[in-house]
Amino acid sequence: MIETGLQNKVVIVTGAAAGIGRATARRFAQEGCRVASWDITEAEPEAGGFFQKVDVSKAASVEAAIEEVTARWGAIHVLVNNAGILRDGQLVKFKDGAIAGMMSDEQFDAVIGVNLRGVFLVTRAVAARMIPAGGGVILSASSVVGLYGNFGQTNYVAAKSGLIGMTRVWARELGKYHIRVNAVAPGFIATDMVKSIPEKIRQSMLDHTPLGRMGQPEDIANAYVWLASDAASFITGTVLSVDGGVVTGT
């Protein structure tokens, strides 16, 4: 078994109530980490950890939660920015010779607020604690659509693409403080949200995945644990695609 060096590390996982976030919190707990699970939906904490109700799009909520983590455990060693929402819609929908709909301001702002602003707020607050503590690891959930684009997801793609850019900037800025910053770009993962998609669309997802299956939340959780571990100690500023080989246009 590979030694990860994560025993007793303090880890924050946002969006930890379900899906990839829940699997990630559980996986770090299995490594012997102390995990603070954040979400706006109540959830059971992992063994040895605790749950906090946090709205990552609100700076005051983020700061209060971090103060509670540091008061309890001291330094924060790993942050996983996993929280995210969807509010899909076409930029402009044209049907039968007329405008049939548009992505609303509210749709756009809600997704940017959680998926991009939220990552900025949490990372800024955590990095300010990691620097004087001597370092850490910051990981964020991008997406294959942030690399390739996707129909009907202007807001989501903008957020996930922006997150990749922020990851590369922060890797440059924070490296001298021994903070590594990376992103993971999941492909089609079998979460409850994806399982609710009509069968025809899910089959199209599989048709675009060379390995012929959807990923599991644990596939992404394992990637986060590896990137946080000593085995990845010389990796920063990268985007790791965990997508079964999804290639645009296939």
ZIHU-V768895 format. One record per residue. N is the residue number from 1. RES is the residue in one small letter. BURIAL is 1 if it has 9 or more other C-alpha atoms within 8 Angstrom, else 0. Layout:
# ZIHU-V768895
n=N res=RES burial=BURIAL
n=N res=RES burial=BURIAL
This chain:
# ZIHU-V768895
n=1 res=m burial=0
n=2 res=i burial=0
n=3 res=e burial=0
n=4 res=t burial=1
n=5 res=g burial=0
n=6 res=l burial=1
n=7 res=q burial=0
n=8 res=n burial=0
n=9 res=k burial=1
n=10 res=v burial=1
n=11 res=v burial=1
n=12 res=i burial=1
n=13 res=v burial=1
n=14 res=t burial=1
n=15 res=g burial=1
n=16 res=a burial=1
n=17 res=a burial=1
n=18 res=a burial=0
n=19 res=g burial=1
n=20 res=i burial=1
n=21 res=g burial=1
n=22 res=r burial=1
n=23 res=a burial=1
n=24 res=t burial=1
n=25 res=a burial=1
n=26 res=r burial=1
n=27 res=r burial=1
n=28 res=f burial=1
n=29 res=a burial=1
n=30 res=q burial=0
n=31 res=e burial=1
n=32 res=g burial=1
n=33 res=c burial=1
n=34 res=r burial=1
n=35 res=v burial=1
n=36 res=a burial=1
n=37 res=s burial=1
n=38 res=w burial=1
n=39 res=d burial=1
n=40 res=i burial=0
n=41 res=t burial=0
n=42 res=e burial=0
n=43 res=a burial=0
n=44 res=e burial=0
n=45 res=p burial=1
n=46 res=e burial=1
n=47 res=a burial=0
n=48 res=g burial=1
n=49 res=g burial=1
n=50 res=f burial=1
n=51 res=f burial=1
n=52 res=q burial=1
n=53 res=k burial=1
n=54 res=v burial=1
n=55 res=d burial=1
n=56 res=v burial=1
n=57 res=s burial=1
n=58 res=k burial=1
n=59 res=a burial=1
n=60 res=a burial=0
n=61 res=s burial=1
n=62 res=v burial=1
n=63 res=e burial=1
n=64 res=a burial=0
n=65 res=a burial=1
n=66 res=i burial=1
n=67 res=e burial=0
n=68 res=e burial=0
n=69 res=v burial=1
n=70 res=t burial=1
n=71 res=a burial=0
n=72 res=r burial=0
n=73 res=w burial=0
n=74 res=g burial=0
n=75 res=a burial=1
n=76 res=i burial=1
n=77 res=h burial=1
n=78 res=v burial=1
n=79 res=l burial=1
n=80 res=v burial=1
n=81 res=n burial=1
n=82 res=n burial=1
n=83 res=a burial=1
n=84 res=g burial=0
n=85 res=i burial=0
n=86 res=l burial=0
n=87 res=r burial=1
n=88 res=d burial=1
n=89 res=g burial=1
n=90 res=q burial=1
n=91 res=l burial=0
n=92 res=v burial=1
n=93 res=k burial=1
n=94 res=f burial=1
n=95 res=k burial=0
n=96 res=d burial=0
n=97 res=g burial=0
n=98 res=a burial=0
n=99 res=i burial=1
n=100 res=a burial=0
n=101 res=g burial=0
n=102 res=m burial=1
n=103 res=m burial=1
n=104 res=s burial=0
n=105 res=d burial=0
n=106 res=e burial=0
n=107 res=q burial=1
n=108 res=f burial=1
n=109 res=d burial=1
n=110 res=a burial=1
n=111 res=v burial=1
n=112 res=i burial=1
n=113 res=g burial=1
n=114 res=v burial=1
n=115 res=n burial=1
n=116 res=l burial=1
n=117 res=r burial=1
n=118 res=g burial=1
n=119 res=v burial=1
n=120 res=f burial=0
n=121 res=l burial=1
n=122 res=v burial=1
n=123 res=t burial=1
n=124 res=r burial=0
n=125 res=a burial=1
n=126 res=v burial=1
n=127 res=a burial=0
n=128 res=a burial=0
n=129 res=r burial=1
n=130 res=m burial=1
n=131 res=i burial=1
n=132 res=p burial=0
n=133 res=a burial=0
n=134 res=g burial=0
n=135 res=g burial=1
n=136 res=g burial=1
n=137 res=v burial=1
n=138 res=i burial=1
n=139 res=l burial=1
n=140 res=s burial=1
n=141 res=a burial=1
n=142 res=s burial=1
n=143 res=s burial=1
n=144 res=v burial=1
n=145 res=v burial=1
n=146 res=g burial=1
n=147 res=l burial=0
n=148 res=y burial=0
n=149 res=g burial=1
n=150 res=n burial=0
n=151 res=f burial=0
n=152 res=g burial=0
n=153 res=q burial=1
n=154 res=t burial=1
n=155 res=n burial=1
n=156 res=y burial=1
n=157 res=v burial=1
n=158 res=a burial=1
n=159 res=a burial=1
n=160 res=k burial=1
n=161 res=s burial=1
n=162 res=g burial=1
n=163 res=l burial=1
n=164 res=i burial=1
n=165 res=g burial=0
n=166 res=m burial=0
n=167 res=t burial=1
n=168 res=r burial=1
n=169 res=v burial=1
n=170 res=w burial=1
n=171 res=a burial=1
n=172 res=r burial=0
n=173 res=e burial=0
n=174 res=l burial=1
n=175 res=g burial=1
n=176 res=k burial=0
n=177 res=y burial=0
n=178 res=h burial=1
n=179 res=i burial=1
n=180 res=r burial=1
n=181 res=v burial=1
n=182 res=n burial=1
n=183 res=a burial=1
n=184 res=v burial=1
n=185 res=a burial=1
n=186 res=p burial=1
n=187 res=g burial=1
n=188 res=f burial=1
n=189 res=i burial=1
n=190 res=a burial=1
n=191 res=t burial=1
n=192 res=d burial=0
n=193 res=m burial=0
n=194 res=v burial=1
n=195 res=k burial=1
n=196 res=s burial=0
n=197 res=i burial=0
n=198 res=p burial=0
n=199 res=e burial=0
n=200 res=k burial=0
n=201 res=i burial=0
n=202 res=r burial=1
n=203 res=q burial=0
n=204 res=s burial=0
n=205 res=m burial=1
n=206 res=l burial=1
n=207 res=d burial=0
n=208 res=h burial=1
n=209 res=t burial=1
n=210 res=p burial=1
n=211 res=l burial=0
n=212 res=g burial=0
n=213 res=r burial=0
n=214 res=m burial=1
n=215 res=g burial=1
n=216 res=q burial=1
n=217 res=p burial=1
n=218 res=e burial=1
n=219 res=d burial=1
n=220 res=i burial=1
n=221 res=a burial=1
n=222 res=n burial=1
n=223 res=a burial=1
n=224 res=y burial=1
n=225 res=v burial=1
n=226 res=w burial=1
n=227 res=l burial=1
n=228 res=a burial=1
n=229 res=s burial=1
n=230 res=d burial=1
n=231 res=a burial=0
n=232 res=a burial=1
n=233 res=s burial=1
n=234 res=f burial=0
n=235 res=i burial=1
n=236 res=t burial=0
n=237 res=g burial=1
n=238 res=t burial=1
n=239 res=v burial=1
n=240 res=l burial=0
n=241 res=s burial=1
n=242 res=v burial=1
n=243 res=d burial=1
n=244 res=g burial=1
n=245 res=g burial=0
n=246 res=v burial=1
n=247 res=v burial=0
n=248 res=t burial=0
n=249 res=g burial=0
n=250 res=t burial=0
